[in-house]
Amino acid sequence: MRVTIERSNLLKSLGHVHRVVERRNTIPILSNVLLTAEGSELHLKATDLDLEIFEKVPAVVEQAGSTTVPAHMLHDIVRKLPEGAEVMLSMEEDGNSVKIAAGRSRFTLQCLPSTDFPDITAGDFSHMFRLAAANLKNLIDRTQFAISTEETRYYLNGIYFHSVEEDGKPVLRAVATDGHRLASAQAEAPSGSEGMPGIIVPRKAVGEIQKLVEDRDATVTFEVSDTKIRLTVGDVILTSKLIDGTFPDYTRVIPTGNDKELKMDRATFAAAVDRVSTISSERGRAVKLTIGEGQVVLAVNNPESGTATEEVAVGYDAEALEIGFNSRYLLDITNQLSGDETVFMLADSGSPTLIRDSGDDDVLFVLMPMRV
C-alpha cells in the first residue's frame, strides 16, 4: 500500500472514525483503524464491535492495499502536522509497519493485518428512508439529555425512535427518559418510515450521530433492521447495534389531566433557578416553587450552607401550590426550549408536571417532582 493524501482531508476523516475506538482494549485489533487504498480513494474504518464508522476520502493511490494502524496514535500524528501538508502512507515490505511521511517528518507505526479486522455491517435492513440532517439533529438535541446512565436499566440507555400517528398524520418520534424526566420530540414522518419497528439507539451511537449531522443542510439515509441501524451522511457510514430490550410504555407517564397552567419568561425563570441553586448541595439540588397568583417564589434551603429565595413574575390564576424539583433537571429542560415563554401544566405537588415549548409544538417534557 502506498497512498498520498492531503492532511486536512485525512484529519477530518480520522476525527470521525477515531472517536469510536476505546482508549483501552483487551483485543488489540480494536485499537486500530482499518486503512484501505483503492482506485482514487482511501477508506477508513473503526469499530468497538457495537458501533462502526466507515468513511472514504479522495487520495492519490500509487499502490492499492490495506492494513490497520493504531487509531489514536495516527490521529495525534496527523493533528500535529503543519497545515497544508501532503501525507504519504506506505506499508513496509514485511507488512509489519507503516511509514508516515510529511515534509521533513517521518514516523513508523506498527500495524496488524487487515484480515483480522472485524466487520459488523452484515445483515439486511427492512426499512430505509431519508430525512434532513436538521430534523434528525433536532430530534436528538431535544431528547439526548434525558437518556439514563443507570446501567441496570439498560433499555433506557438510549433514544427510542419509532413511527406513530398523531392527528391522523404519521410522525417520527424520539423519546428518552431516566425515570425522573422524559423528553419527547417528533418530526413529520419521512416516506419509508411507516411501520418501522421501534428501535433504541445506544447513547454512544447517539453522540456520534449528533456530530455527523452538524451540517444541517445534509440529507441522512436511515436504514433499520431488528438489531442494527445504518446511517449514511455524505461519505460517512455509521453502523450501530441497537439496544436489545423493550422501551417502557412512556405514554402512561405523560399527564393528561393537569389543569393548572403556569406561564413565565423562559430566560428569566432559568436564570432565577440557576442563581438560587448555587446554595443547593450536590446530593439534594432541590428547589421549592411556591406558586401563587402572578408570582412564583423559588427557594433553596441547605442546612450546611444557607438559604436562597427569588421571586419571578408569572401568569397563573389557579389555586396556590407548592412543588419541588431537582434544579439541574429543571435547567436541562429550560435549556432545550426554543420559545421565549415556558408553559408548565401542573396537577398537584406529588404528580408529574408537563412542560411545553411555546416555540415548538412537536416537543414536550415531563418532570417528576421532589419532596422538599
N, C-alpha and C positions, 0 to 999 in steps of 0.2 A: 504493500500500500504506500502510495506517495501522492500527497494532495496539498495544494496551496489555497489558502482562504484568507479573506480579509478579517482582521482582528475583531472589528465591530460586529460583523455577522456571526463569527464564532462565539463571541462573548454573549451576544443576545440569546443564541440558542442554548449555550451552556447554562445561562441564567434560568432558562425554563426547565431544563432537564435535571440539573444537579440538585435542585431542591427536593426532589423525590428521594434521593439517596440518603439513607440514615448515616449519621457520623460513625456509629459503632455497628458493626455487622459481624455475626458469627459465621456467615457464609461470605468468603472473600469476593466472589464474583459480583455480589450485590453492592459492593463499594465502587464498582466500576461503571463507566458509561461505554456503551457499545458504539464504535465508530465504523461506518461502512461507506467506502468511497466507490461510487459507480456513476457512469455517464458523466454528467457535469454537476453532480451534487455530492455533498457529504451528508449522510444520515446519522443522527444521534438518537440513542435510546437509553433510558434509565428506568429501573423498576425497584420496588421493595416487595414484590410478589402480590401486593394488594392493588398497587397503583402503578401505571406505566405511562411514560410520556415519550412520544416519538416526534422528531422534527427533522425536516430536510432543509438544507441551506445551499445556495449556489457556491461552487468551488471549481478550481482547475484540477482535474484528476489526471495525473501523469500515469499512475498505475493503480488499477482497481484492487480492492481488498478490504479486509475487515479485521478489527481487533478490539480489545477492551482495555481501558486505562483508568486509573483512579479518578473519579469524577470531581471531587472537591479539590484535589491537587491540580488537575488540569484547569479548572475554573480559576483558581487562585493565580496560576501562572499567567493565563491569558489576560486576566483582570489587571495584572501589574505591568503588562507590556505597553509600550507607548502607543498613543492613538495613531491610527493610520497605518500601523504595521501590517505587513503581509506575513502570515504564519504558515510555515511548512511543517507538515506532519509526515514522517516517513518511518516505516517499520524496518527494523534491522533484519538481516537475512535469517538469523536464527529464530526470529519470531518471538523472542522473549522480551523485547523492549522497543519503545517508540521514541524517536528523536523529534524534538520540537525546536525549530529554528525561526528566529525573528530578529532581523537586524544583526546585531553583534551578540545576541543572547542565544545560548544553546542549553537545552535540557534533555535529559534522558529519563523516561519513566518505564518502570517495569509493567509488563502487560500480561493478561491472561487470555487464553484462546476464545475467540468469538463463539465457537461451537458450544461452550459451557454456559452461554448466556441464556437465561430462562425467557420464555415467551408466554404471556398471559392473555394474548389477544384472541386466541382461538374461540370459536363459538358463533352461533347465529343470533342476529338481533331481530326481534319480532316487530319492533316499531321504529320508524325513522321520521323525523320532522326537522324543520329548520325554524329558528327564531332569531330575532335581533339580539345581538350581544347586550344592548342596553336593557332589554326586557329581562334577560337571564341575570344580569348584574343586579338589577333592581330586586328581583325575587330573592337573591342570595343576601344582598346588603340588608334588606329589611328583616331577615329571619335568622341570620347566622349567629347573632349574639345570644340567642335563646337555646342553642344546642347544649345538651347536657354533657358534662365532663365526668359524670359518675359511671365508671366502667361496668359496674354490676348491672346497670340498666342500659346495656349496650344498644338496645333498639332505639334509644333516644340520642345516641351519639352521632347524629347526622340530621340532614334535612329531608323531610318526606315530600317527594314530588308525586303528584297524581292529577288525573283529569277528572273534573266533576262538572255537573251542570248547575248553573245559577241563573235564575230568572229565565229559564229556557235556553240559555246560551252556554256552550261548552267553554270552560276556563281551565288553564293550567295553574295549579295552586301549589305553593310551597309552605310547609308548616314545620316549626321547630318548637320544642318545649323541654324544660328541665324539671317540670313538676311545680315550679314556683311561678314561672311566667310562660306565656305562649305567644308566639308571633306567627301571623298568617299573612301571606301576600299572594296575589294572583294576577294573571295576565290573560288576555284573550288567547284561547287555545289555538296553536298553530295547526294547520292541516296535517293530518297523520298522527296526531297525539290522541285522538279519540280512542277510548278503550284501552289506553296504556295501563299496564299494571302499576299499582302504587309501588314506588321504589324509595329506599332510604339510602341517600348518598352520604358516605362517611365524612367526618369532619375534615380529615386531611385532604381528601379529594375536593371538598367544597372550597378550601383555602386555595388550592391550585387553580381551580376553575375561575375563582374570583380574579386571580392575577392574569389569567389568559383573556378575560373579557374586558380588559382596560380600554381597548378601542371600541367605543360604544357604537361605531358605525359598522362594525364587522357583523357577519352572519355566522351563527353557530349551527352546525349539523349535529343533532342529538339522536343517538341510537340507543335503544334499550332492549335488554333481554331479561330473563328472570334473575340472573346472577350478576350481570355486568352492565355498565354504561360505557359508551364511547362518544367523545365529543371531538369534533374537528373544527378548529378555528384557524383559518389560513393554512399555513404549512405545519401546524402543530396538531397532533392527535393525542388525546388523553384517554386512556382506558382505565377503568377502576372497577374493582369488585364492589358489589353492593352489600349492605348490612343484611345478614340473613336473619330476619326477625319480623315480628308483626308490630307495626306502629299502632299505638292505642287509638281508640275512637275519640279523637280530640273534640269532636262536635259536642260531646257531652259536658265539657267544661266551659264552653262558650256560653255565658249567661244570656238569657233571652228576656228575663223579667225585670232587669234593672231599670227603674223608672226615675231615679234622681239624677238630673243632668247638671254637671259641673263644667262650666266653660271658663277658660283663662288663657292669658297670653303665654304661649309656649316658652319663649326665651326668658321671660320674667320669672315664671314658675321654676324652670330648670335652674336658673341662677340662684334662686332662693333655696332650693333643695341642696344645691352644691355648697352654699355657704353654711347652712345650719348643720349639714352632715360632717363638717370639719370637726365638730365636737364628738361625733359618734365613735364608738370603739370598732376595731376591726371585726370583732365577733358579732356585735349587735347590729350596727348600721341601721337601726330602726328610727324612722321619723314619723311623728304623730301628726295627722292632719285633723284639725278641729274646724269643721266646715259649717258656716252659718250664712245668713243672708248677706250677699255682697262681699264676703271675705272668707279667706281660709287662713288659719294660723298654723304655721309649721313649727313643731317643737321637737328638740332632741334633748334627752336627759341622760348624761353619762356620769354615774356616781364617781368615777375615777378622775374625770377632768372638768366637768361643769355642765352648764345648760346653754341652749341657744333657742331663740324664737324669732320668727319673722312673719309679718302679715303680708298677704298678697290679695289684691282686689280681684274678685271673680264674679262670674254670673251664676247665681244659684238662688233658687226660691223655694226649695223643698225644705223638709224638716231638718233641724240641726243634726249633725252626725260627726262622730269621732272614729277615725280609722287609721291604722298603722301600716306602713310599707317599708320594705328594705330600700334604703335611699339609693343604693347602687343600681338596683333593678329599675327604680323609677327613672334614673338618669339614662340608663341604657335605652329605655323606651323613648323618652323625650328626644334623645339624640337621633332616633330613626324617623321622627315626624318631620314632614316637609312643609306643612301649613303653619301659619302664624298662630293659629288657635288650637289648643288642646281640648278635647272633649272627653270627660270621664263620665261613664254611666255607672252609678252606684246602686246598691241594694241596701246593705247594712254593714256593720263593722266586721262581720265574720264571713262575708260572701265575696267571691271573686269580683273584681272590677273590670269592666270593659273599657278600653281606651281606643278612641278612633282618631284618625288623622284628617283634619279638615281639608288638607291639600290633596288627599288621595283616598278615594272611597274603596279601593281594592286592597287596603291594608287594615288589619285590626290586631289589637294586642289584648291579652288577658293577664291580669296581675293578681296573685293571691295576697291577701292581707297578712299582717303580722300582729301578734299580740304586743301591745305597748303599755 
